């Protein structure tokens, strides 16, 4: 999952250099898990996200008080 998230961030960085418009991610199922991991790694990477049926388990998340647990 970490390598997929790193790849997503690299693609976002490449696109971000060619536009001044805000970037949003849309993710479905496993993509939701990848986007969630990428946001944990770099929360400022995009202007926003839309997660549709993300493959994440909220019951297993332990929050430390940060925006992204």
N, C-alpha and C positions, 0 to 999 in steps of 0.2 A: 504494500500500500504506500509505503514511504517513497519508493521510486516513482510510482505513478503521480503522486502529489508533487514531487520535484519536477517531473516532466511538465505537468500542468503549469507550475510556476514559471518554468523556463519559456513555455509558449506564450504565457501572459506577458512576460517581460519583453519578448520579441514584438508582440503586437502593440504593447504600450508605447514603444519607442516610435511607432509609425502613426499614432493618433493622439489627439488631445481630448477625445471623448472618453467618458467614464466606461470602464469595462465591468460587465456583469457575467457571472457564471450561472448556467442552468444545468442541473444535474438530476438524473433519474437513477434510482436503485443503487448499484455499486458506485456509480458516479457521485452519488451523494456522500458516500464514505470517503472517496478520493478528495472531493471538495472540502469536506470537513477536516480531513488531515492537512490539506494545504492551508486552510485557514488557521489551524493550530500552529503551523510552521511560520506563517506570515499573514496575520490578520488584515494588514493594510494593503494587501495585493490587489484587491478589487473594490469597486464601489458598492457591490451588493451581490447576493446570491438568491437563487430560487431552488429549493430542494423538493423534488416530487418523489414520494415514497422512498426516502433515503434508506440505504442499508446500514443503519446504525441502531444500536440498542441503548436507549436512554436509561434503562434500568441498571446498566453496568457503568454508567458514567458517574464519576465522583468529582464533584465540583469544588474547586478551591477558592471560589469567589471571583474568578476572572470571567471575562465575557465569554470565552470559549473554554469549556471544561475539558 
